[in-house]
Amino acid sequence: MKVLVATEKPFSKIAVDGIKAVTDAAGYELVLLEKYTEKKQFLDAVADVDALIIRSDKVDAEVLDAAKNLKIVVRAGAGYDNIDLAAATAHNVVAMNTPGQNANSVAELVFGLLVYGVRNFFNGTSGTELLGKKLGILAFGNVGRNVARVAKGFGMEVVAYDAFCPAEAIEAAGVKAAKNQEELFETCDIVSLHIPATPETKQSINYDLVGKLKKGGILVNTARKEVIDEAGLIKLMEERTDLKYLTDIKPDADAEFAEKFAGRYFATPKKMGAQTAEANVNAGIAAANQIVGFLRDGITKFKVN
């Protein structure tokens, strides 16, 4: 069996060594395609491989057409909207993600952004504290649960809503469950987004919803760019000069946000949520183990298509 790691943004050497240790133990051949600059390089590399590990790399119908032997693709990370799931299914390719492997990394970034935001981007003026503030978590998966854990350490009151997680399960984790996302925004000082980009969620974080935030409210996005209605958020922030937007995914309208909302808007230069040594290693090795588990034993636990 031949396994390709195709990463425009490469894994760390420690992660690659860990992946190789897993594939070597299984008797598989490992091939690396790192820092590639053209899609043709990717198409050529997948031509004869049985399994594929990616990060933010896009696996579309063209890639799947080129990958004649491909049986499984694993996205090293939680989000998998860079894989065309319908096309993967049509090509009889199993698609997986590695949920939870970078959850702590993303959660810690949420609080890096928050401390930076409430202290007015360290501009020397008096800011506020997180202690006693009410934090709303939209989606209570692996990342949301880690955000709740860290928030409690800051002495914050934590509320969560997840359309697919029962209120009882949220309450069992020591977090108050909101009845719906409208209530979450209405009652919280800060809302942190952890929803995937789906047809239902795209542009769902809009003028009306964010407008329910309390005075001085903060919206934090470490999820996906597509969930934000950018035009609606810009309109709202023009009208409400008390709101701040902190994001790990640079909006399409980044220049407009930066120009209009200096001191109230911050976007990381590139997506940083999973950019820690630990998350890099965890996700890469998990992906390799899932490939071996599938090819050897037919395990499909993290299948997403």
C-alpha positions as CSV (number, residue, x, y, z in Angstrom):
1,M,0.0,0.0,0.0
2,K,1.2,3.5,-0.8
3,V,0.3,6.5,1.4
4,L,0.7,10.1,0.2
5,V,1.0,13.1,2.5
6,A,0.2,16.1,0.4
7,T,0.6,19.3,2.3
8,E,1.0,22.7,0.8
9,K,1.6,23.8,4.5
10,P,3.8,20.9,5.6
11,F,3.6,19.0,8.9
12,S,6.5,19.4,11.3
13,K,9.4,17.0,11.0
14,I,8.3,15.3,14.3
15,A,4.8,14.8,12.8
16,V,6.2,13.4,9.6
17,D,8.5,11.1,11.5
18,G,5.5,9.9,13.6
19,I,3.4,9.3,10.4
20,K,6.3,7.3,8.9
21,A,6.7,5.2,12.0
22,V,3.0,4.2,11.7
23,T,3.1,3.4,8.0
24,D,6.4,1.6,8.2
25,A,5.0,-0.6,11.0
26,A,2.1,-1.5,8.8
27,G,4.5,-2.2,5.9
28,Y,3.2,0.7,3.8
29,E,5.2,3.0,1.5
30,L,5.1,6.7,2.5
31,V,5.4,9.4,-0.1
32,L,5.7,13.2,0.7
33,L,4.5,16.1,-1.4
34,E,5.3,19.2,0.6
35,K,5.1,23.0,-0.3
36,Y,3.8,22.2,-3.8
37,T,2.9,25.3,-5.8
38,E,0.8,23.9,-8.7
39,K,-2.3,21.6,-8.7
40,K,-0.6,19.5,-11.4
41,Q,2.0,18.4,-8.9
42,F,-0.8,17.2,-6.6
43,L,-2.6,15.4,-9.5
44,D,0.6,13.7,-10.6
45,A,1.4,12.6,-7.0
46,V,-2.0,11.0,-6.3
47,A,-2.0,8.9,-9.5
48,D,-0.9,5.6,-7.9
49,V,-1.5,6.0,-4.2
50,D,-4.0,4.0,-2.0
51,A,-4.3,6.5,0.8
52,L,-4.0,10.3,1.2
53,I,-3.4,12.6,4.2
54,I,-4.1,16.3,3.7
55,R,-4.3,19.4,5.8
56,S,-6.0,22.4,4.2
57,D,-5.4,21.0,0.7
58,K,-8.4,20.7,-1.5
59,V,-9.5,17.3,-2.7
60,D,-12.1,17.8,-5.5
61,A,-13.4,15.7,-8.3
62,E,-10.4,16.5,-10.5
63,V,-8.0,15.1,-7.8
64,L,-10.2,12.1,-7.3
65,D,-10.3,11.4,-11.0
66,A,-6.5,11.4,-11.1
67,A,-6.3,9.1,-8.0
68,K,-7.2,5.8,-9.7
69,N,-6.2,3.6,-6.7
70,L,-7.3,5.9,-3.9
71,K,-9.4,4.2,-1.2
72,I,-9.2,6.7,1.7
73,V,-8.5,10.4,2.3
74,V,-8.0,11.7,5.8
75,R,-8.1,15.4,6.6
76,A,-5.7,15.9,9.5
77,G,-8.0,18.2,11.5
78,A,-11.6,18.6,12.5
79,G,-13.0,20.6,9.5
80,Y,-13.4,18.7,6.2
81,D,-15.1,21.2,3.9
82,N,-12.0,21.1,1.7
83,I,-13.0,17.6,0.6
84,D,-15.7,17.2,-2.0
85,L,-17.7,14.5,-0.1
86,A,-20.1,13.7,-2.9
87,A,-17.3,13.2,-5.4
88,A,-15.4,11.1,-2.9
89,T,-18.5,8.9,-2.4
90,A,-19.0,8.7,-6.2
91,H,-15.3,7.5,-6.5
92,N,-15.8,4.9,-3.7
93,V,-13.3,6.8,-1.6
94,V,-13.8,7.0,2.2
95,A,-13.3,10.5,3.6
96,M,-12.3,11.0,7.3
97,N,-11.3,13.7,9.6
98,T,-9.4,13.5,12.9
99,P,-11.7,15.2,15.4
100,G,-10.3,16.3,18.8
101,Q,-6.7,16.2,17.8
102,N,-6.3,20.0,17.6
103,A,-9.2,20.9,19.9
104,N,-7.0,22.3,22.7
105,S,-4.9,24.2,20.3
106,V,-7.9,26.0,18.9
107,A,-9.4,26.6,22.4
108,E,-6.2,28.2,23.6
109,L,-6.2,30.5,20.6
110,V,-9.7,31.6,21.4
111,F,-8.4,33.0,24.7
112,G,-5.3,34.5,23.1
113,L,-7.6,36.4,20.9
114,L,-9.9,37.3,23.8
115,V,-7.3,38.6,26.1
116,Y,-5.8,40.7,23.2
117,G,-9.3,42.0,22.4
118,V,-10.5,42.9,25.9
119,R,-7.1,44.6,26.6
120,N,-7.7,46.9,23.5
121,F,-5.0,45.1,21.5
122,F,-2.4,46.1,24.1
123,N,-2.5,49.8,23.0
124,G,-1.8,51.1,26.5
125,T,-5.4,52.1,27.4
126,S,-7.5,50.5,30.1
127,G,-9.3,47.4,29.1
128,T,-11.5,44.9,30.8
129,E,-11.2,41.4,32.4
130,L,-12.7,38.1,31.4
131,L,-13.5,37.2,35.1
132,G,-17.3,37.2,35.6
133,K,-18.1,37.7,31.9
134,K,-20.6,35.3,30.3
135,L,-19.2,33.3,27.4
136,G,-21.5,31.7,24.8
137,I,-20.2,28.7,22.9
138,L,-22.0,28.0,19.6
139,A,-21.5,24.2,19.0
140,F,-20.3,22.0,21.8
141,G,-18.0,19.5,20.1
142,N,-14.4,18.8,21.0
143,V,-13.3,22.4,20.6
144,G,-16.3,23.8,22.3
145,R,-15.8,21.5,25.3
146,N,-12.1,22.6,25.6
147,V,-13.2,26.3,25.3
148,A,-15.6,25.7,28.2
149,R,-12.8,24.1,30.3
150,V,-10.4,27.0,29.8
151,A,-13.2,29.6,30.3
152,K,-13.9,28.1,33.8
153,G,-10.2,28.7,34.6
154,F,-10.8,32.4,33.9
155,G,-13.8,32.5,36.2
156,M,-16.2,33.0,33.3
157,E,-19.9,31.9,33.3
158,V,-20.3,29.5,30.4
159,V,-23.3,28.9,28.2
160,A,-23.5,26.7,25.1
161,Y,-25.9,25.8,22.4
162,D,-25.6,23.0,19.9
163,A,-28.4,21.9,17.6
164,F,-27.0,18.3,17.6
165,C,-26.0,18.0,21.3
166,P,-28.8,17.4,23.9
167,A,-29.1,20.1,26.6
168,E,-28.6,17.3,29.1
169,A,-25.2,16.5,27.7
170,I,-24.2,20.1,27.9
171,E,-25.4,20.5,31.5
172,A,-23.6,17.3,32.4
173,A,-20.3,19.0,31.4
174,G,-21.0,21.7,33.9
175,V,-22.2,24.2,31.3
176,K,-25.5,26.0,31.1
177,A,-27.5,25.0,28.0
178,A,-29.2,27.8,26.0
179,K,-32.5,27.0,24.4
180,N,-31.4,28.3,20.9
181,Q,-28.7,30.4,19.3
182,E,-30.8,33.5,19.6
183,E,-30.9,33.1,23.4
184,L,-27.1,32.5,23.4
185,F,-26.4,35.8,21.7
186,E,-29.0,37.7,23.7
187,T,-27.6,36.6,27.1
188,C,-23.9,36.6,26.6
189,D,-21.1,39.1,26.6
190,I,-18.9,37.1,24.2
191,V,-19.9,34.4,21.7
192,S,-17.3,32.0,20.3
193,L,-18.1,30.2,17.1
194,H,-17.3,26.5,16.6
195,I,-19.9,25.5,13.9
196,P,-18.9,23.8,10.6
197,A,-19.6,25.4,7.2
198,T,-22.7,23.6,6.0
199,P,-25.6,24.8,3.8
200,E,-27.5,25.5,7.0
201,T,-24.7,27.5,8.7
202,K,-23.2,29.5,5.9
203,Q,-23.8,33.2,6.5
204,S,-26.0,32.3,9.4
205,I,-24.0,34.6,11.7
206,N,-25.7,37.7,10.4
207,Y,-26.9,41.2,11.3
208,D,-29.9,40.2,13.3
209,L,-28.2,37.4,15.3
210,V,-25.0,39.3,16.2
211,G,-27.1,42.4,16.9
212,K,-28.5,40.6,19.9
213,L,-25.2,40.7,21.7
214,K,-25.0,42.8,24.8
215,K,-23.4,46.3,24.8
216,G,-19.6,45.8,24.5
217,G,-20.1,42.4,23.0
218,I,-17.4,40.4,21.3
219,L,-17.7,37.8,18.5
220,V,-14.9,35.3,18.2
221,N,-14.6,33.1,15.1
222,T,-12.1,30.2,15.0
223,A,-14.5,28.1,12.9
224,R,-15.0,28.9,9.2
225,K,-15.1,32.1,7.2
226,E,-18.2,31.1,5.3
227,V,-20.5,31.1,8.4
228,I,-20.2,34.9,8.6
229,D,-22.5,37.2,6.7
230,E,-19.8,39.8,6.1
231,A,-22.0,42.5,4.7
232,G,-24.4,42.2,7.6
233,L,-21.6,42.2,10.2
234,I,-20.0,45.3,8.6
235,K,-23.4,47.1,8.6
236,L,-24.0,46.2,12.3
237,M,-20.5,47.3,13.4
238,E,-21.0,50.6,11.6
239,E,-24.2,51.1,13.7
240,R,-22.9,49.7,16.9
241,T,-19.5,51.1,17.8
242,D,-19.4,48.9,21.0
243,L,-18.9,45.6,19.2
244,K,-15.6,43.8,18.4
245,Y,-14.9,41.0,16.0
246,L,-11.9,38.8,16.5
247,T,-11.3,36.1,13.9
248,D,-8.8,33.4,13.0
249,I,-10.1,33.3,9.4
250,K,-9.4,36.5,7.4
251,P,-12.7,37.6,5.8
252,D,-13.0,38.4,2.1
253,A,-13.7,42.0,3.2
254,D,-10.6,42.1,5.5
255,A,-9.4,45.4,4.2
256,E,-12.8,47.0,4.8
257,F,-13.1,45.6,8.3
258,A,-9.6,46.8,9.1
259,E,-10.1,50.3,7.7
260,K,-13.5,50.9,9.3
261,F,-13.1,49.2,12.6
262,A,-9.6,49.9,13.8
263,G,-9.4,49.0,17.5
264,R,-12.4,46.7,17.2
265,Y,-11.4,44.2,14.6
266,F,-8.5,41.7,14.4
267,A,-7.8,38.8,12.0
268,T,-4.8,36.5,12.2
269,P,-2.5,36.8,9.2
270,K,-3.4,33.1,8.4
271,K,-5.4,30.5,10.1
272,M,-3.6,29.7,13.3
273,G,-6.1,27.4,15.2
274,A,-4.2,24.2,14.7
275,Q,-0.7,25.8,14.4
276,T,0.9,24.3,17.4
277,A,3.6,21.6,17.5
278,E,1.3,19.4,19.6
279,A,-1.7,19.7,17.3
280,N,0.4,19.2,14.3
281,V,1.8,15.9,15.6
282,N,-1.5,14.6,17.1
283,A,-3.5,15.2,13.9
284,G,-0.9,13.7,11.6
285,I,-0.3,10.6,13.6
286,A,-4.1,10.1,14.1
287,A,-4.6,10.3,10.3
288,A,-1.9,7.7,9.7
289,N,-3.4,5.4,12.4
290,Q,-6.9,5.8,10.9
291,I,-5.6,4.9,7.4
292,V,-4.0,1.7,8.8
293,G,-7.1,0.9,10.7
294,F,-9.3,1.3,7.6
295,L,-7.0,-0.5,5.1
296,R,-6.1,-3.4,7.4
297,D,-9.3,-3.8,9.5
298,G,-12.0,-1.9,7.7
299,I,-12.5,0.6,10.6
300,T,-14.6,3.5,9.5
301,K,-15.2,5.3,12.9
302,F,-14.4,8.8,11.6
303,K,-15.9,8.5,8.2
304,V,-17.7,11.7,7.1
305,N,-19.1,10.8,3.7
